Amino acid sequence: MHFTSEILLLLEFDRLRKVISNFSFSILGREAILSIVPQKEKSEETVSLVKEFRLLLNSTRIFPVPQDKDIRPILKKVKEGVEYLSIKELFHTGEVTRDYKKVGFFLGKLPSEYKNIAKLGFFSKKLPDLYEKIQKIIDENGEIKDNASAELKSIRSGFRRSHKKLLSAANNLISEKKRFLQEEIFTTKEGRIVLPVLFSKKKNVRGIVHSISQTQNTIFIEPVELVELNNECATFKLREEEEIKRLLRTLTKEIQNNIDCYEKSIEEMREIDKLYAIASFSEKYNLTPPLFSKEPYLVIRKGKHPLLLIKKGKDGVVPFDIELGRKSKILLISGPNMGGKTVLLKSIGIITLMAYAGMHIPAKEDSMIPDIDAIYADIGDKQSIEMDLSTFSSHIKNITAALKNVTKRSLVLLDEIGVGTDPEEGMGIAMATLEKLAEKGALTFATTHYGKLKHFVAERKTMVNASMDFNIKKGIPTYHLSLGIPGISHGFAVAEKMGFPAELLSKAKSYIDKNVLRTDELLCSLGELMKKVENEKKIIDEERKKLDSLLAEYDMKYREIRAREKEFLKDAKHRAEGIVYSTRREMENLVKEIRESQASKEDIKKAKEKISKKLQHFKKEAEIKKEKGFSLGDYVYSNQLKISGKIIEILEGYARVEGEKFRFLTPFEALELKRDKGKKEEKDMVFIDKKDVNFEIDIRGLLAEEAEIRVTRFIDDTFLSGLSTIYIIHGKGSGALRETVSEILKKDKRIEEFRLGYWNEGGSGVTIAKLKI
């Protein structure tokens, strides 16, 4: 991906990196963030890794953050062949090893939803158990332990015994020769015990002279009586030193043998910390993972400049919606000074850079980043004293460089295109530049105050105008972007707001062509009208969402009722079969008893009475049902479903009832007749107004089963609302949906006739039906 370091500075990507680096836990992560550059190859992979890390940070799992210690200089010494490391260096390396291993094992044990970040600790898990080995040798104060080895333990025991003898002998000599001493104490010189002898009495103490005081009043002598004992202690110290070196060499060798693993672990931790920082930053500011288009097509929904978001908070920044690349390639943004045009260009640029750097972006989830190979930008006044360039020359230099290299996969950002020279010449250059960029297909965002340039763009299919809105009443910009309409500079309003003299402002207006002022007024009115349309569209969209939700709920209820309907029928069938079977068995038993017993007339009479009672029981049941008096149009209440409704169809033992939200089939015994058909029942009934029911339904793309449910419900609603003609849009395609619709309409007795649409009604892709009203 091509861009210059100047582009990163211009779009303030360097400032963003500094902010994000503060979220890292180590110098490794800070370095990684500060050096991160956008690249196409790994952007989507990094976005996914950050997404997993955010999921991890939001879980109950606690990430084991390692200490911020940099062991790279220590590893460099080991690689260069140092004999052994210091105790401090080994201790630090041990702590880092322990922390890295914790991170590696923590990531490695994560469940499948973290499958990508789980791989990041591969080498860290393989680091040696250095910390545990160091703990056996070095204590928490950084001292070598006595039991670090058997040899060291023996040496230190021997030293303590010899040193005890030495101290005893030294104290005896002090008592014996105290009259020759400067003080009745002993001291050490180069690790050996000596006595502070008066210079004038030096001949009275035989021994080895070590030094003389600055005043030359005291001479430090190692008495001959202490020489052997001092030698013995010194020998133990030398042996101790050698044993400690051996132990340190062993630990250093452990690092040396695993140097490759250490270096790879550092790279792993650098990557882990980078992801940790980006994820933490994304969580704090509620950023979203971007989508990547396969084409140079950009969509940013509710976008915000990240640095403004950090500074002002989510409620302090006006979001923007922008789309370019599908039909048009050039977007020309106009509007008032200080209205946010330059900030918008920078926002588009930095959001694109963030996405290609693997970061999440300050925009909605459906925002899409274009597939581009390069970014070119000319933003702000880049007058260069060093290069002897004027403002205009600097602009032309940048635009020329862009024109030479742009392709259809380039993103170009041009602020105040054509400024810095004569307005007529500047407009000519701007027009020619935009035309060339459109010809090359480069995705271009430019800003301007030139009126002619706005007209130029309006006349071309591959270009489109946009404006930064202005609150005329308050005289201030709103920072809101409106697509499809050129903006007005509102120079007079801004000047008035800034305190420009009123008399001069009035005179300035008199110099302006009245047609220009009239055009600005018309554009202003058009902008206000578009805002109203946009607000109404938002309201309609919200209502549509609510309707879709209700339809989904209706579908679910409808399926539930259909399922219950099947259960009712199945249950009724089983009960009926049970009654028939039971009665048949009872009759057979009675006949068998009469036949086998050669029953008397009295017995036969009793059997007849028993059968008569049974028949009477069934008759009574039927009469009870009859007494209930269920008929079409009755208002009833279902005890099972807890729903009131109206009987619209009577079947054998069942009634189809229309409730407030759906129809259902239920046995008569589950219903109660509601005698009072007053206000209470009216609440439970469905009253559908024609204006609430659409006369057409679009079922394209649905499966036959789903289409049948939707069409049947649609006919129910339109029939109840009194509509006479309905349109069912099923598309042409294979004709399967058309056949499904035809079958439904044939079976429905409420349909008087139906036909396919004429050429001006949608042809064979639409079926038009007339209802019996």
C-alpha positions in Angstrom: 0.0 0.0 0.0 1.5 3.3 -1.1 1.6 6.4 1.0 4.3 8.8 2.2 5.3 9.5 5.8 4.0 13.0 5.2 0.5 11.5 4.6 0.6 9.9 8.0 1.5 13.2 9.6 -1.0 15.1 7.5 -3.9 12.7 8.5 -2.7 12.8 12.2 -2.1 9.1 12.3 1.1 9.6 14.3 -0.9 11.4 17.0 -3.4 8.5 17.1 -0.5 6.0 17.5 0.8 7.9 20.5 -2.6 7.8 22.2 -3.0 4.1 21.6 0.5 3.3 22.8 -0.5 4.5 26.2 -2.8 1.5 26.5 0.0 -1.0 26.2 1.5 -2.8 29.2 5.2 -2.8 28.1 7.8 -1.0 26.1 7.5 -3.7 23.5 3.9 -2.9 22.8 4.5 0.9 22.9 7.2 0.4 20.2 5.0 -1.8 18.1 2.1 0.7 18.2 4.4 3.7 17.5 5.8 1.9 14.5 2.6 0.4 13.1 1.9 1.2 9.5 -1.2 0.5 7.4 -0.8 -2.6 5.1 -3.3 -4.5 3.1 -1.8 -7.9 3.6 -2.6 -8.4 7.3 -5.3 -5.8 7.9 -8.3 -8.2 8.0 -6.4 -10.8 10.1 -5.4 -8.1 12.7 -9.0 -6.8 12.8 -10.1 -10.3 13.7 -7.4 -10.7 16.3 -8.4 -7.4 17.9 -12.0 -8.6 17.9 -11.1 -11.7 19.8 -8.9 -9.8 22.3 -11.9 -7.4 23.0 -14.1 -10.5 23.6 -11.4 -11.7 26.0 -11.2 -8.4 27.9 -15.0 -8.4 28.3 -15.0 -12.0 29.6 -14.6 -13.1 33.2 -11.1 -14.3 32.4 -8.3 -12.2 33.8 -5.4 -11.6 31.4 -2.0 -12.0 33.2 -0.4 -8.7 32.4 3.4 -9.2 32.5 5.9 -6.8 34.1 7.2 -3.9 32.0 10.9 -5.1 31.9 13.0 -5.0 28.7 15.4 -8.0 28.6 16.6 -7.4 25.1 19.9 -5.7 26.2 20.5 -8.8 28.5 19.8 -11.2 25.6 22.2 -9.2 23.4 25.0 -9.7 25.9 24.3 -13.5 26.1 24.3 -13.7 22.3 27.6 -11.8 22.2 29.1 -14.5 24.4 29.3 -13.0 27.9 30.8 -15.4 30.4 28.0 -15.0 32.9 25.3 -12.5 33.7 25.0 -10.5 37.0 22.6 -11.6 39.7 20.4 -8.7 38.9 20.3 -9.4 35.2 19.5 -13.1 35.8 16.8 -12.2 38.3 15.1 -9.8 35.8 15.3 -12.4 33.0 13.8 -15.0 35.4 10.8 -12.8 36.2 10.2 -12.0 32.6 10.5 -15.7 31.7 7.9 -16.5 34.4 5.5 -13.8 33.1 5.8 -14.7 29.5 5.2 -18.4 30.2 2.0 -17.4 32.2 0.7 -15.4 29.2 1.6 -18.3 26.8 -0.2 -20.9 28.9 -3.2 -18.6 29.5 -3.7 -18.0 25.8 -3.1 -21.7 24.9 -5.9 -22.8 27.2 -8.5 -20.5 25.8 -11.7 -22.1 24.2 -12.4 -22.2 20.5 -13.8 -18.7 20.2 -10.3 -17.4 20.8 -8.7 -19.8 18.3 -6.5 -17.2 16.7 -5.1 -15.4 19.7 -4.6 -18.8 21.4 -1.7 -19.4 18.9 0.2 -16.3 19.9 1.9 -17.7 23.0 3.4 -20.7 21.2 7.1 -19.9 21.9 6.5 -18.3 25.3 5.2 -21.7 26.5 8.4 -23.3 25.5 10.7 -21.0 27.5 12.8 -22.9 30.1 11.8 -23.0 33.8 14.5 -20.3 34.5 12.6 -18.5 37.3 12.2 -21.7 39.3 15.9 -22.5 38.9 16.9 -19.0 39.9 14.7 -19.1 43.0 16.7 -22.1 44.2 19.9 -20.2 43.9 19.1 -16.5 44.5 16.9 -15.1 47.3 14.5 -12.2 47.2 17.2 -9.8 48.2 19.4 -10.8 45.2 21.8 -12.8 47.3 23.1 -16.3 46.5 21.6 -18.7 48.9 23.9 -20.9 51.2 22.2 -24.0 49.9 22.5 -23.0 46.2 24.9 -26.0 46.0 26.5 -28.5 48.3 30.0 -27.1 47.5 28.9 -23.5 48.4 27.3 -24.7 51.6 30.6 -26.5 52.6 32.7 -23.4 51.7 30.6 -21.0 53.7 30.5 -23.3 56.7 34.3 -23.5 56.6 34.6 -19.7 56.2 32.4 -19.1 59.2 34.6 -21.4 61.4 37.8 -19.7 60.2 36.4 -16.3 60.5 35.3 -17.0 64.1 38.9 -18.0 64.9 40.2 -14.9 63.2 38.0 -12.6 65.2 39.0 -14.3 68.5 42.7 -13.9 67.7 42.2 -10.3 66.6 40.5 -9.4 69.9 43.2 -11.1 71.9 45.9 -9.1 70.1 44.0 -5.9 70.8 44.0 -6.6 74.5 47.7 -7.5 74.4 48.9 -4.6 72.3 46.4 -1.9 73.2 49.1 0.5 74.4 50.5 0.6 70.8 47.2 1.1 69.1 45.5 4.3 67.9 42.1 2.7 68.9 41.2 -0.5 70.6 39.6 -1.9 67.5 40.4 -3.8 64.3 39.6 -2.9 60.8 39.7 -4.6 57.4 41.9 -3.7 54.4 41.4 -5.6 51.1 39.3 -8.2 53.0 42.0 -8.9 55.7 41.9 -7.9 59.4 44.5 -5.3 60.4 45.2 -3.2 63.6 45.4 0.6 63.7 48.9 1.0 65.2 50.4 4.3 66.3 53.0 5.3 63.7 55.5 5.9 66.5 55.0 2.4 67.9 55.1 0.4 64.6 58.2 -1.5 65.7 56.3 -2.9 68.6 53.9 -4.8 66.3 55.4 -7.3 63.9 53.5 -7.9 60.7 52.6 -6.8 57.2 52.0 -3.0 56.5 48.8 -2.4 54.4 48.5 1.4 54.5 49.1 4.7 56.4 46.5 7.3 57.3 46.5 10.7 55.6 47.7 12.3 58.8 50.4 9.7 59.0 49.7 9.2 62.6 48.3 5.7 62.1 49.7 2.7 60.3 47.6 -0.3 59.5 49.5 -3.6 60.2 48.3 -7.2 59.7 50.0 -8.9 62.7 52.0 -12.0 61.9 49.7 -13.9 64.3 46.7 -13.2 62.0 48.4 -13.8 58.6 47.6 -17.5 58.4 44.0 -17.1 59.7 43.5 -14.2 57.2 44.9 -16.4 54.4 42.5 -19.2 55.4 39.5 -16.9 55.3 40.7 -15.3 52.0 41.0 -18.8 50.5 37.4 -19.6 51.4 36.2 -16.3 49.9 38.0 -17.1 46.6 36.5 -20.6 46.5 33.1 -19.0 47.2 33.5 -16.6 44.4 34.4 -19.3 42.0 31.5 -21.4 43.0 29.1 -18.5 42.6 30.5 -17.8 39.1 30.0 -21.4 38.3 26.3 -21.2 39.3 25.8 -17.9 37.4 27.5 -19.5 34.3 25.0 -22.4 34.6 22.0 -20.1 34.6 23.4 -17.9 31.8 24.0 -21.1 29.8 20.3 -21.9 30.2 19.4 -18.6 28.6 22.0 -19.1 25.9 20.7 -22.6 25.0 17.2 -21.1 24.5 18.2 -17.7 22.9 16.1 -18.3 19.8 13.0 -19.1 21.9 13.6 -16.0 23.9 13.8 -13.8 20.8 10.7 -15.3 19.3 8.9 -14.9 22.6 9.7 -11.2 22.6 8.3 -10.9 19.1 5.2 -12.7 20.3 4.8 -10.5 23.4 5.3 -7.4 21.2 2.4 -8.6 19.0 0.3 -9.6 22.0 0.8 -6.2 23.7 0.0 -4.4 20.4 -3.3 -6.2 20.1 -4.0 -5.7 23.8 -3.5 -1.9 23.4 -5.6 -1.6 20.3 -8.4 -3.8 21.9 -8.3 -1.7 25.1 -8.5 1.5 23.1 -11.3 0.2 21.0 -13.3 -0.9 24.1 -12.9 2.5 25.8 -14.2 4.4 22.8 -16.7 1.8 21.6 -15.1 1.3 18.1 -16.3 -1.3 15.6 -14.5 -3.8 13.4 -14.5 -2.5 9.8 -15.7 -4.5 6.7 -13.4 -4.6 3.7 -14.9 -4.2 0.2 -13.4 -6.1 -2.7 -13.9 -3.0 -4.8 -12.9 0.7 -4.4 -16.2 1.4 -2.6 -16.4 3.4 0.6 -19.2 3.5 3.1 -18.9 5.2 6.5 -21.9 5.3 8.7 -22.0 7.5 11.8 -18.2 8.2 11.4 -16.2 10.3 13.8 -12.7 11.6 13.8 -10.9 9.5 16.5 -8.9 12.3 17.9 -12.1 14.5 18.3 -13.8 11.5 19.8 -11.0 11.2 22.4 -11.1 15.0 23.1 -14.8 15.7 23.2 -16.4 12.3 23.9 -19.1 10.5 21.9 -21.7 13.1 22.5 -19.4 16.0 21.6 -18.8 15.0 18.0 -21.3 15.2 15.1 -21.2 12.0 13.2 -21.2 11.8 9.4 -22.6 9.4 6.8 -20.8 9.1 3.5 -20.8 6.8 0.5 -18.7 6.9 -2.7 -17.5 4.5 -5.4 -20.5 2.6 -6.6 -21.9 5.1 -9.1 -19.9 8.3 -8.5 -16.2 8.6 -8.0 -15.9 12.2 -7.1 -17.5 13.9 -4.1 -17.2 17.7 -3.9 -17.9 19.1 -0.5 -18.8 22.8 -0.1 -20.1 24.8 2.8 -19.1 27.5 5.3 -15.7 28.2 6.7 -15.0 26.4 9.9 -17.9 24.2 8.9 -15.9 20.9 9.2 -14.9 20.3 5.6 -11.2 19.8 6.3 -12.0 17.7 9.4 -14.3 15.5 7.2 -11.4 14.9 4.7 -9.1 14.0 7.6 -11.7 11.7 9.1 -12.1 9.8 5.9 -8.4 9.4 5.6 -7.6 8.4 9.2 -10.5 6.0 9.4 -9.1 4.3 6.2 -5.6 4.2 7.7 -6.9 2.7 10.9 -8.7 -0.1 9.1 -5.6 -1.0 7.1 -3.6 -0.9 10.3 -5.9 -3.6 11.7 -7.6 -1.2 14.1 -11.3 -0.9 14.8 -12.9 2.3 13.7 -15.1 5.0 15.1 -18.2 4.2 12.9 -21.2 1.9 12.7 -20.8 -1.9 12.1 -21.9 -1.7 8.4 -19.2 0.7 7.4 -17.1 -0.6 4.6 -13.5 0.3 3.7 -12.6 0.5 0.0 -10.0 -1.8 -1.6 -7.2 0.6 -2.4 -3.5 0.5 -3.0 -2.5 4.1 -2.4 -3.6 7.3 -0.6 -2.8 10.8 -1.9 -3.7 14.0 0.0 -3.3 17.7 -0.3 -4.8 19.2 2.9 -4.1 22.6 4.5 -1.6 25.4 3.7 1.7 23.6 3.1 3.7 26.7 2.1 7.4 25.7 2.2 10.1 28.3 3.0 12.8 25.6 2.9 11.8 24.5 -0.6 10.9 28.1 -1.8 7.3 27.1 -2.5 4.3 29.3 -2.3 0.9 28.0 -1.1 -0.3 27.5 -4.7 3.0 25.9 -5.8 2.8 23.5 -2.9 -0.8 22.5 -3.8 0.1 22.0 -7.5 3.2 19.9 -6.5 1.0 17.5 -4.5 -1.8 17.3 -7.1 0.7 16.7 -9.9 2.3 13.8 -8.0 -1.1 12.3 -7.4 -2.2 12.7 -11.1 0.9 10.8 -12.3 0.3 7.8 -10.1 -3.4 7.4 -9.3 -5.4 4.3 -10.4 -8.9 3.2 -9.8 -7.7 1.8 -6.5 -6.4 5.1 -5.2 -8.0 7.3 -2.5 -7.4 11.1 -3.1 -8.2 13.8 -0.6 -8.0 17.4 -1.9 -8.7 20.4 0.4 -9.7 23.7 -1.2 -8.8 22.5 -4.7 -7.6 25.3 -7.0 -6.9 27.9 -4.3 -3.9 30.2 -4.0 -4.1 31.8 -7.4 -6.5 33.8 -9.5 -10.0 32.3 -8.9 -10.8 31.8 -12.6 -7.5 30.0 -13.2 -7.9 28.0 -10.0 -11.4 26.9 -11.0 -10.1 25.8 -14.4 -7.3 23.7 -12.8 -9.8 22.2 -10.3 -12.2 21.2 -13.1 -9.5 19.7 -15.2 -8.1 17.8 -12.1 -11.4 16.4 -11.1 -12.2 15.4 -14.7 -8.9 13.5 -14.9 -9.3 11.8 -11.6 -12.8 10.7 -12.6 -11.4 9.4 -15.9 -8.9 7.3 -14.0 -11.6 6.1 -11.6 -9.8 7.3 -8.4 -12.0 7.6 -5.3 -11.8 11.4 -4.7 -13.0 13.7 -2.0 -12.5 17.4 -2.5 -13.6 20.6 -0.8 -14.3 24.0 -2.4 -15.9 27.4 -2.1 -16.1 27.9 -5.9 -19.6 28.2 -7.2 -18.8 27.3 -10.8 -17.0 24.2 -9.7 -20.2 23.1 -7.9 -22.2 23.5 -11.2 -19.4 21.7 -13.1 -19.8 18.7 -10.7 -23.6 18.8 -10.8 -23.5 18.3 -14.6 -21.4 15.1 -14.5 -22.7 11.5 -13.8 -19.5 10.4 -12.1 -19.4 13.3 -9.7 -21.7 14.4 -6.9 -22.0 17.5 -4.6 -22.3 17.5 -0.8 -22.6 20.2 1.7 -21.7 21.0 5.3 -24.8 22.4 6.9 -25.2 25.8 8.5 -27.7 27.0 11.1 -28.9 30.3 9.6 -30.8 31.4 12.7 -27.8 31.0 15.0 -25.2 31.9 12.4 -23.1 28.9 13.2 -22.1 25.7 11.3 -23.8 22.4 12.4 -20.9 20.1 11.1 -23.6 17.9 9.6 -23.0 16.5 6.1 -25.8 16.4 3.5 -25.2 14.4 0.3 -26.6 15.4 -3.1 -26.7 19.2 -2.7 -24.0 21.8 -3.0 -23.3 24.0 0.1 -23.2 27.7 0.6 -20.1 29.4 2.1 -22.2 31.7 4.3 -19.3 34.1 4.3 -21.5 37.1 5.3 -23.1 35.2 8.2 -19.7 34.1 9.5 -18.3 37.6 9.1 -21.2 39.0 11.0 -20.8 36.4 13.8 -17.1 37.3 14.0 -17.9 41.0 14.5 -17.3 42.4 11.0 -18.7 46.0 10.8 -22.3 46.0 9.8 -22.0 49.0 7.4 -19.1 47.3 5.5 -21.0 44.0 5.4 -24.0 45.8 3.8 -21.7 47.4 1.3 -20.0 44.1 0.6 -23.4 42.5 -0.3 -24.1 45.4 -2.7 -21.0 44.3 -4.7 -22.3 40.8 -5.2 -24.4 39.8 -8.2 -28.0 39.5 -7.2 -28.4 36.3 -9.1 -25.6 34.8 -7.0 -27.4 35.8 -3.8 -30.7 34.5 -5.2 -29.0 31.1 -6.0 -27.6 30.9 -2.5 -31.1 31.5 -1.1 -32.6 28.8 -3.3 -29.9 26.4 -2.3 -30.5 27.2 1.3 -34.2 26.6 1.0 -33.5 23.3 -0.9 -31.2 22.2 1.9 -33.8 22.9 4.5 -36.3 20.9 2.5 -33.9 18.0 2.1 -33.4 18.0 5.9 -37.2 17.7 6.4 -37.4 14.8 3.9 -34.4 13.1 5.6 -36.1 13.4 9.0 -39.3 12.0 7.7 -37.4 9.2 6.1 -35.9 8.3 9.4 -39.3 8.2 11.0 -40.6 6.0 8.2 -37.6 3.7 8.6 -38.2 3.4 12.3 -41.9 2.6 11.7 -40.8 0.0 9.2 -38.5 -1.6 11.7 -41.4 -1.8 14.2 -43.7 -3.3 11.6 -41.1 -5.9 10.7 -40.8 -6.8 14.3 -44.5 -7.2 14.6 -44.7 -9.3 11.5 -42.0 -11.6 12.9 -43.9 -11.9 16.1 -47.1 -12.6 14.2 -45.3 -15.3 12.1 -44.1 -17.0 15.3 -47.6 -16.9 16.9 -49.1 -18.2 13.7 -46.8 -21.1 13.6 -47.5 -21.8 17.3 -51.3 -21.8 16.6 -50.8 -24.1 13.7 -48.8 -26.5 15.8 -51.5 -26.4 18.6 -54.2 -26.9 16.0 -52.5 -30.2 14.9 -52.2 -31.3 18.5 -55.9 -30.5 19.1 -57.0 -32.6 16.1 -54.6 -35.4 17.0 -55.9 -35.4 20.6 -59.6 -35.3 19.5 -59.0 -38.2 17.1 -57.4 -40.3 19.9 -60.2 -39.6 22.3 -62.9 -40.4 19.7 -61.1 -43.7 18.8 -60.9 -44.5 22.6 -64.7 -43.9 23.1 -65.6 -46.0 20.1 -63.2 -48.8 21.2 -64.5 -48.7 24.8 -68.1 -48.7 23.8 -67.6 -51.5 21.3 -65.9 -53.7 23.9 -68.7 -53.0 26.4 -71.4 -54.0 23.9 -69.5 -57.1 22.9 -69.2 -58.2 26.5 -72.9 -57.7 27.1 -73.8 -59.8 24.0 -71.4 -62.4 25.1 -72.8 -62.6 28.6 -76.4 -62.9 27.2 -75.4 -65.6 24.8 -73.3 -67.7 27.3 -75.7 -67.4 30.2 -78.8 -68.1 28.2 -80.2 -65.1 30.0 -83.7 -64.8 31.2 -86.1 -62.1 29.9 -85.3 -60.1 33.0 -81.5 -60.2 32.2 -82.0 -59.2 28.6 -84.2 -56.4 29.8 -81.5 -55.2 32.1 -78.9 -55.3 29.3 -81.2 -53.3 27.0 -81.6 -50.7 29.8 -77.8 -50.5 30.2 -77.3 -50.0 26.5 -80.1 -47.4 26.5 -78.4 -45.5 29.3 -75.1 -45.5 27.4 -76.9 -44.1 24.3 -78.7 -41.7 26.5 -75.4 -40.5 27.8 -74.0 -39.8 24.3 -77.3 -38.1 23.4 -77.1 -35.9 26.5 -73.6 -34.9 25.7 -74.7 -33.9 22.2 -77.7 -32.0 23.7 -75.3 -30.2 26.1 -73.2 -29.1 23.1 -76.3 -28.1 21.3 -77.5 -26.1 24.3 -74.3 -24.2 24.2 -75.7 -22.8 21.0 -72.4 -22.2 19.2 -72.9 -20.5 15.8 -71.1 -18.3 13.3 -70.4 -14.8 14.6 -70.6 -15.9 18.3 -68.1 -14.2 20.7 -66.2 -16.9 22.7 -63.3 -17.2 25.1 -60.7 -20.0 24.9 -59.7 -21.3 28.3 -56.6 -23.0 26.9 -55.2 -20.0 25.0 -56.7 -17.3 27.3 -57.9 -15.4 24.2 -61.3 -14.0 23.2 -62.5 -13.9 19.6 -65.3 -14.5 17.1 -66.3 -17.8 15.5 -65.7 -17.5 11.8 -66.1 -21.2 10.8 -67.7 -24.3 12.4 -66.3 -27.8 11.8 -67.2 -31.1 13.4 -66.5 -30.7 17.1 -64.3 -27.7 16.4 -64.5 -23.9 15.8 -62.2 -21.6 14.0 -61.9 -18.4 16.0 -60.5 -15.0 14.9 -58.7 -13.3 17.8 -57.1 -9.9 18.1 -53.8 -10.9 16.5 -54.4 -14.4 14.9 -56.8 -17.1 14.1 -56.9 -20.5 15.8 -58.8 -23.9 15.7 -60.0 -25.2 19.0 -62.5 -27.9 20.2 -65.9 -26.7 21.5 -65.2 -28.0 25.0 -62.3 -25.5 25.3 -64.6 -22.6 24.6 -67.0 -20.5 26.6 -69.9 -18.6 25.0 -69.7 -14.9 25.9 -73.4 -13.7 26.2 -72.4 -10.0 26.7 -71.2 -8.8 23.4 -70.5 -5.3 24.6 -67.4 -3.2 25.1 -65.3 -5.9 26.6 -65.5 -8.1 23.5 -64.8 -5.2 21.3 -61.3 -4.9 22.8 -60.5 -8.5 21.8 -61.7 -8.1 18.2 -59.7 -7.1 15.2 -60.8 -4.0 13.4 -58.7 -3.3 10.3 -58.8 0.0 8.6 -58.1 0.1 4.9 -55.5 2.7 5.4 -53.6 0.4 7.7 -53.5 -2.5 5.1 -51.3 -2.5 2.0 -53.0 -3.6 -1.2 -49.8 -5.5 -2.4 -47.3 -8.0 -1.0 -43.8 -8.9 -2.2 -42.9 -12.5 -1.7 -39.9 -12.7 -4.0 -37.1 -14.8 -2.5 -39.3 -16.7 -0.1 -39.6 -20.5 0.1 -43.0 -21.9 -0.9 -44.0 -22.8 2.6 -43.2 -19.3 3.9 -44.9 -17.7 0.9 -48.1 -19.6 1.6 -48.2 -18.4 5.2 -47.6 -14.8 4.2 -50.1 -14.8 1.3 -52.8 -16.4 3.4 -52.4 -13.9 6.2 -52.3 -11.1 3.5 -55.7 -12.3 2.1 -57.1 -12.4 5.6 -56.1 -8.8 6.4 -57.2 -7.4 3.0 -60.5 -9.3 3.1 -61.4 -8.0 6.6 -60.4 -4.4 5.6 -62.8 -4.5 2.7 -60.2 -4.1 -0.1 -61.5 -5.4 -3.4 -58.3 -5.9 -5.5 -54.9 -7.1 -4.3 -51.5 -7.5 -6.0 -49.1 -10.4 -5.2 -45.5 -9.8 -6.5 -43.8 -13.1 -6.9 -41.3 -12.4 -9.7 -40.8 -14.3 -12.9 -37.9 -16.6 -12.1 -38.6 -20.4 -12.4 -42.3 -19.9 -11.9 -42.5 -21.9 -8.7 -43.8 -19.1 -6.6 -46.3 -18.1 -9.3 -47.7 -21.7 -9.2 -47.8 -21.6 -5.3 -49.8 -18.4 -5.4 -52.2 -19.8 -8.1 -52.9 -22.9 -6.0 -53.6 -20.7 -2.9 -56.0 -18.5 -4.8 -57.9 -21.4 -6.4 -58.6 -23.0 -3.0 -59.6 -19.7 -1.3 -63.4 -19.2 -1.6 -63.1 -15.5 -0.9 -61.3 -15.0 -4.2 -63.7 -14.1 -7.0 -61.1 -14.2 -9.8 -57.4 -13.7 -10.5 -55.0 -13.1 -13.4 -51.4 -12.3 -14.2 -50.5 -8.7 -14.6 -50.5 -6.8 -17.9 -47.2 -5.5 -19.3 -47.6 -2.2 -17.5 -48.5 -4.0 -14.2 -45.4 -6.2 -13.9 -46.4 -8.9 -16.4 -46.0 -12.5 -15.3 -44.1 -11.4 -12.2 -47.4 -10.2 -10.6 -50.7 -11.9 -9.9 -53.8 -9.6 -9.4 -56.8 -11.0 -7.5 -60.3 -9.7 -7.0 -62.0 -10.5 -3.6 -65.6 -11.2 -3.0 -66.6 -8.1 -1.0 
